[in-house]
Amino acid sequence: MKKVILLASGGLDSTTVAYSLSSENIDVYPVFFDYGQHCVEMEWSRVNEVLPSAVCRPERFDISDIFRGSPSRLIKEADLWEEEVSDVDLYVPYRTMLFFAAAAARAQTMGILDVYTGFINSNHAKEIDCTSEFMNGLDNLIDNIGPVRFTSPFRFSTKTEVVREAVRLGVPIGRTYSCQAASTFPCGACPNCVDRLDALEDAGLNAKVR
């Protein structure tokens, strides 16, 4: 059976990738990174809840010291009653690149050659290492480093397309969590929440799964 590492966050995108891989009888080993995000316990709870039963239980790795003292509102939660949060405020430098490097190291340590992610083409939080251009460059970079290969099935997809695939696969969409601004409830206003709500509407789903 093919074995893969999956970067899992409890959000819709990575959970949908997990369901897709599981449906193909691929042995999935999820990894979850605690990088000091204010919503870490919510994400950790959801990633343990929403992954398909056939998938191995996720491993949690603490890399939070790297971002200690960061002013990012993904690290230091804002008071949404008193403060406005823009996409610039959500920037965490080199976060995605760090995820890829750590996942590749874990994969090769385990003798696994494939790392899957749920990343889609996005630059909402000014994350240059989340764009298609970065992903294309990553393909070239890893050719010269080691045997691990990255696959992001939704890298050219829209959020609406992800939602439709999630519905097809039976993903518990309403239990996934990917809010950037609030640690215990979806704020409905951050870039991730807006994308999600728009995609659910475009896909014709009602508010029950929001």
Secondary structure as UniProt FT lines:
FT   STRAND          3..7
FT   HELIX           12..23
FT   TURN            24..25
FT   STRAND          27..34
FT   TURN            38..39
FT   HELIX           40..50
FT   TURN            53..54
FT   STRAND          59..62
FT   HELIX           64..67
FT   TURN            68..69
FT   TURN            73..75
FT   TURN            80..82
FT   HELIX           87..90
FT   TURN            93..94
FT   HELIX           95..109
FT   TURN            110..111
FT   STRAND          114..116
FT   TURN            124..125
FT   HELIX           128..130
FT   HELIX           132..142
FT   TURN            143..145
FT   STRAND          149..151
FT   TURN            153..156
FT   HELIX           159..169
FT   HELIX           173..175
FT   HELIX           191..202
FT   TURN            203..204
FT   HELIX           207..209
//
